[in-house]
Amino acid sequence: MTTGKKPATLRWVALCVVSLLGTTVQARSQDPIESNLLKANRLQAEGKFREAGPLYLKAVAEAEKLPETDPRRGKSYNNLAAHYHIQGRFTDAEPLYLRALKIWETTLGEDDERVAACLNNLGELSRQLGRLEEAEKYYRRALQMRESAVVHAPVQLANALNAIGVLQQEKGQLTEAESSQQRALKLQESSLGAQHLQVAVSLNNLAELYRVQQRYTEAEPLYLRALEIRQRALGEEHPEFASALNNYAAMLQDQGDLEQAERFYRTSLAIREKTFGPDHTLVATNLNNLGTLMRVKGNYEEAAAMMERCLKIWERVHGETHPNVAAALNNLADIRMGQEKRAEAEPLYRRALEIIERKAGPDSLQAVNIMRNLGALFYMQEKYRGAEQFFTRALDTSERMLGPANPGIADLSHMAGLSCQMQGRYTEAGRYFRKASGIYETSYGASHPKVATSLAGYTASLRGSNQDKEAERVERRVRQIMEQQ
């Protein structure tokens, strides 16, 4: 029994690097704070993070000579925080964001756009640290402020919608996430034009939402548009182009194009290591994806080395209870399964599931994936009752999140049917197999091999419950489908 895997992709949320309003170019060039920030922002946009860092620090040093009530002080803290945030230095970024927020709320008022920008940044940081409820509070406040200013600032509203859409997806609120992302994309295209870099952010995030739902025909053109925009605007050595490559590779992997996916993953990894160094969280994302791909190709030793390196980076950056750590644990367990090291796999799966259920609750797609994997492990160990329990938990959660007709529901229903069948509970098994075959037929067509596979399981259940006449009828249909292949 095998289980499908979804590679990790980067869902983008635009971090707000703030510029002071109402100042001329000449005034900014004469102000050492503004001058350093302008240069640093330009370098960072070009992917030159090492050169940008000292300039942000110089701006902070100059700003700290000013009174606490000067908004430029908040600006320097926010922009340095965003610089650290992009590099995965979350513990350095958070106190700077909080200082910026306090200064701006005090000096500019709680309804100022710069306050909303800082709230958005804090929301994204909290989301990446797995603090989802806290993230939602920040995002909701920023969204409320920007909804009231939509006429004057549609792009800022789009950024807020994009951010909360990513959070909604992470919490399994897929319908709400799609609405948020589609609205963000429409606002950005109408305000900025179809080829703007910020449009690529929403294209990527909407594509990723479709990918996790296996809506590949909708996802692919969005990924390709995002890739084209970033290639044209930034060039092929920029880390944001690397992110676009990584995400498109993930979809190719889902669809079975492993060679092309590997090529894009390795190109993306090389760009990120060159830009950020070997221990960055985005490097870990590539290592996770390449490790997963190597497992699928049967290169278990290389896969394990990559996944262990990924796990160490994420544990160091995020701590041991972050959802990214859970993903790496789950994927390392998959590799141990491929190496026939099942005793090592189970505690990895269980630790991963514990993290996800504590951080995001049981209703998350990541929890579903881990429960499915534990079910497969128990099935291989002939612990059929335990396998059934994991499969049915995953099935119930998936139906709540994805609706009753998603192909992933059929996969889980088929696995639950096998588990019941092996316990001699043929009537229950038959219901699961019929459900699976119906969804497969609706999703893929009446002649798809998966329809035949589930109908064959249904036939065995009918035989087990002495319904031989009905079993013969279903067997004839299975043969007809297989003859068409």
ABEGO torsion letter per residue (X at the ends): XBBBBBBBBBBBBBBBBBBBBGBBAAAAAABAAAAAAAAAAAAAAAGBAAAAAAAAAAAAAAAAABBAABAAAAAAAAAAAAAAAAAGBAAAAAAAAAAAAAAAAAAAEAABAAAAAAAAAAAAAAAAAGBAAAAAAAAAAAAAAAAAAAAABAAAAAAAAAAAAAAAAAAGBAAAAAAAAAAAAAAAAAAAEAABAAAAAAAAAAAAAAAAAGBAAAAAAAAAAAAAAAAAAAEAABAAAAAAAAAAAAAAAAAGBAAAAAAAAAAAAAAAAAAAEAABAAAAAAAAAAAAAAAAAGBAAAAAAAAAAAAAAAAAAAEAABAAAAAAAAAAAAAAAAAGBAAAAAAAAAAAAAAAAAAAEABBAAAAAAAAAAAAAAAAAGBAAAAAAAAAAAAAAAAAAAEAABAAAAAAAAAAAAAAAAAGBAAAAAAAAAAAAAAAAAAAEAABAAAAAAAAAAAAAAAAAGBAAAAAAAAAAAAAAAAAX
